[in-house]
Amino acid sequence: MDNMVSLQSYREVTPPGSVDLIYHLAERLKNRTLLHVNSTRLGGGVAEMLLRLVPFFNELEIPTRWEIIEGTPLFYQTTKSFHNALQGQAQLITSQMYEEYIKVNKKNARKISFDADFTVIHDPQPAGFIYKKPRKAKWLWRCHIDISRPQRKVWNFLKEYVSRYDGAIFSLPNFAQKLSIPQFLMYPSIDPLSDKNRELTEEEINGVLTQYAIPRDKPIILQVSRFDRFKDPLGVIEAYRIVKKYNACRLILAGGSATDDPEGLQVLHDVQEAARQDEDIIILDLPPDANSVINALQRAATVILQKSTKEGFGLTVAEAMWKGKPVIGGAVGGITVQIVYGRTGFTVNSVEGCAYRIRYLLNNQEAAARIGENAKEYTRRNFLITRHLSDYLALMVFFLQG
């Protein structure tokens, strides 16, 4: 696991004044308590962000706990179906599945202490905990997924819980829904000093490439993502095959699966089948803590993709941009906030469009370098953990005054 560093260390890499703002806000919240609840400690962007944020709250003398919900296979099948349905994919969810959701939420809620001034419940899995809210506490529901066009039946079920919170936090304005409670905008973030994002030496990068038998004789096209259909790994392979007709290149698909995602293994199998017979496609099924490996792969890549067809935010885009790389992403969700078209990367809507932009970047090294520089600076100003921390603190101050 990453070694945590003090907030003072971030003065070197974040915009001027960022750290001072955090200390100023935290002064008003000293000894107020905070609880975060989500569905997994490993795998996926939510767990990764909480792993970095929680120690900072404690460093700021805001005592903070992080609890997780534990479920049955049917519960995870249900919440994965919720996830897909909320992102607009038709799902058949039975009454037994809804009942399992309620039962698992109640069982978990009995095991967790909700004695905290502020509680942030992340995503649909533990949303049903709201009935345990102490009268004077402030509870926020943090939604990390794209629910701009949800399957109505599922959203109406979830809305019964969400509308009882004190507020809801979304990653993009168009993810917000008609709710009777206040709604807030908060971009997710990356930690520039974590193992996944810190500067690496050439020796460290080459060590990882040697470990995974990846030669550097050709430009590397990389996508780092969970093996999930919404990340479109099969579309990435198709785009690569078009590019390969004209440009020598190698494709790396690096990812893993989250403990709360039962579909990951099937998607990985489909990807392995599609890549068979091509020695220039490398598929890496990585453990959730392979942060240094991902860092090295991103720094070794020439072009980085995030060809999602649905995306809550897509933090791998910010990670890649922080390494000064040009990124091509699907024109969906939070990717459209991170990629300023033609300036910090390109967004695309098709396999052919993706292939065209990969070729453009491979054939125009000066443009690729310029886009990479812009991307790093844009990430510094918008998507680092210091900004995320100050957003949470400002929100807590807001509710404290209310």
Secondary structure, 3 states (H helix, E strand, C coil): CCCCCCHHHHHHCCCCCHHHHHHHHHHCCCCCCEEEEECCCCCCHHHHHHHHHHHHHHHCCCCEEEEECCCCHHHHHHHHHHHHHHCCCCCCCCHHHHHHHHHHHHHHHCCCCCCCCEEEEECCCCHHHHHHCCCCCEEEEECCCCCCCCCHHHHHHHHHHHCCCCEEEECCHHHCCCCCCCEEECCCCECCCCCCCCCCCHHHHHHHHHHCCCCCCCCEEEEECCCCHHHCHHHHHHHHHHHHCCCCCEEEEEECCCCCCCCHHHHHHHHHHHHCCCCCEEEEECCCCCHHHHHHHHHHCCEEEECCCCCCCCHHHHHHHHCCCCEEEECCCCHHHHCCECCCEEEECCHHHHHHHHHHHHHCHHHHHHHHHHHHHHHHHHCEHHHHHHHHHHHHHHHHHC
